Amino acid sequence: MLTLGISTSSGQFALVFGENNKLLFNSDELQFSANKDITELMLKGLEVTAKSVRDISNIIVDIGPGGTSRVRTGIAFANSLAYSLGISVCPVSSMELAGLDAWAEFSLPVIATVKSIGGNAYIGFFNNGKLVGIEYGNLKNIVTKFTEGTDEIVVVGYHRDQIREMFPELKITDSGKLFGNARILAEKSDLFLDRAVSFPQYATPITEKTL
């Protein structure tokens, strides 16, 4: 089964193809991600993998939080393609991707953040291999809540330096990453397939209003 994964939350779209949890194509690694046209990225991936669009059996899409216009564009593309192919689309949070990526490397609880307006932020907490929660609001208040009872974390996202300054009492590892790697959508696709939705249901973006 050919899986198409679409990451929408980073600075550029990233698109992957995978089969049986094996990565076949990653637009980031092959330096195609500078091209902002998601359709062209998909066609290049199909060319590299010698597949056709009809071979796609699953679509996994990152639904944010992230840049609003890019997230919405990527989700609209995923929903439209799934509808045209008569298949499902599987939504996954960018916070879960970041958590899976950092947990695999550090085996520590993960705080992932995305910048927002008005001094607020999206904050996700990932621990023991799963996403514990995502909240929107004041960075210090929410990180304090999530890290209660925890003395060591790894940080991913825009606010890594701020969190280290805010919480000198914690042992904090800087992942050096703003986002999770899109390759997870292909290499760990089995984690996401059971959340598939099909028309008339659609994947929808994570915003402060949907949390």
N, C-alpha and C positions, 0 to 999 in steps of 0.2 A: 504494500500500500504506500503510495507516494503522498507525503505530507508536505504541505506548503506552510511555512511559518513567516509571519509578518511582524516585525518589531516597529512600533510607531513612536516610541517615547524618547528616543535619543535625538541627537542633532540632525540626523539624516535617517531616512527609511533604511532598514536592513531586512533582507529577505533571504530565507534559507529553504532548501529542499532536503528532505530526509526520507529514509526508507528503513523500517524495522529498527528505529532508534539509531540509525547511522547517518551522519551528516554527509550529504552529497554535494551541496553547494552552499556557500555563504557569501553574500554580496559584499560584506565588510572585508573579509579576508582577501577577496579577489579584486578589491579596489573598484567595485562598480557603484558603491554607495554614493559617490559624488553626483551621480545621475539621480535627480529628484523624481523622475517619472517612474512610478511603481510598476506600471505595465511593462516598461522596457526592462526593468530589473527582472521581472518574472519571465519575460521572453528570453532574456540572456541565460537565466538559470535553467530553463527548459532546454535551451540549445546545448549548454555545457553538460547536462545530464542525459542528453539524447532522449528526452521525454516529450510528451505532448500535454496540452492543457487537460485533455480528457483522462490522462493518467492520474490526475490529482484526486485523491479519495478523502483527504482531510485538510481542513484549513484551520490553523491556530493563529489567533491574532491577539497582540498586546493591546489591551484596552485602556492603558494609562494607569495612573495619572502621568501626564506629560504635557508637551506643548499642545494646546487645545486644537488648533487647526490641523496639525499633522496627525494627531490621534484620530480625529473625526474622519479625515481623509482616508487613513489606512483602514479604519473599521468599515467605512462605506464601501471601499474596494472589496474587502473580504466578504461582506454581506452580499454584495452584488454578484461576485464570482460564485459564491456558494449557491445562490439562487439559480444562476444560469446553468450550473452543473448538476443541480438537484442533489447537493450534498450538504453536510452540516458545517457549521463554523464553531470553533471552540475558543471562548474568551479566556484570557489569562492576564492578570495584573502585572504591570511592570515591576511592582514591588516584590511579587513572587519570583520573577526572573532574577532580580537583583539578589534576593535572598538565596535562591538556589545556587547562583554563581558564587557568591561569597562563602556560603556554608561549605560548598565543595572544596574550597581552597583553605579555609581557616577553621572550620568546625566550631564556630563561635556564634552566639546570638547576633543577629544582624539588624541594625537600624538603617533603613533606606529612606532618603528624602528627595522631594522634588520641590523646587521653588515655585511660589505662587505670588499673588498680588496682595497688597495691604500688609506686608510683613508676615503673612501666614505661609504655611507649608503643608505639603502632604507628607505624612510620616508613616512608614510601614515597619512592622516588627516581625521578624522571621526567626524561629527557634525550633530546634529539634527536627529539622527537615520540613517544616511547614510554615505557612504564613499565618501568624497569630492574629493580626489585625492591621487595618489602615485607618488613620484618622486625619482630619483636616483642621488646622488651627494654629495655635501658638506653639512654636517649636520646642521651647524649654518645657512647657507644661506637659506636652504629649510625650516627649522623650523621658521625662521624669516618671510618668505613669508606666510607660512600657518597660523601663529598666528597673523597676522596683524589684528588689530581691536578686538583682544581677550585678556582678561586680566587674564583668569583662564583656566587651562587645566589639564588633567590627562595624565600621561605618561605610556606607555607599551613598553617593549623591552629592548634591550641590552644597550641603551644609556641613561637610566633614570637619573643616577647621573650626567652625562655630561650635559644634558639639564638643570637640576636644577642649575648647576654652571654657565652655559652660559647665563641664562635668569633670573637673580635675581629680575628683575622688575615684573615677572609674578608670580601669585599664582599657584603653581604647586603641584598637588597631585600625589604621587608615588603609582601606582596600586600594586606594588610588583610583577608584572607578566612579564614574558618574551614573552608569547604568549596567544592567546585567547583559551578558553576551547573548545575542540572538541565537547562537548555535544550540542553546538549551532547548529551543522550540523543536528542533529536529532530534537532538540526542536523548531527550527525555519526554518525547511526545506522549508516551503512554500515561504520563501523569495528568494530562490535560484532556484526553479524548472522552472521558466519561462526563464532561460538562458541556458536551456538544448541544447546540440548539439549531433548529431547522425552521424554515419559513412555516408559519407566519411570525415566529420568534426571531429576534436578531440580537447580535452582539451590540452592546451599548457602551459608551465611554464612561469611565469613572471620573466624576466631578465632585466638587464640594456638595452639590445638591443631591447626589446619588449615594453618598456615604451615610 
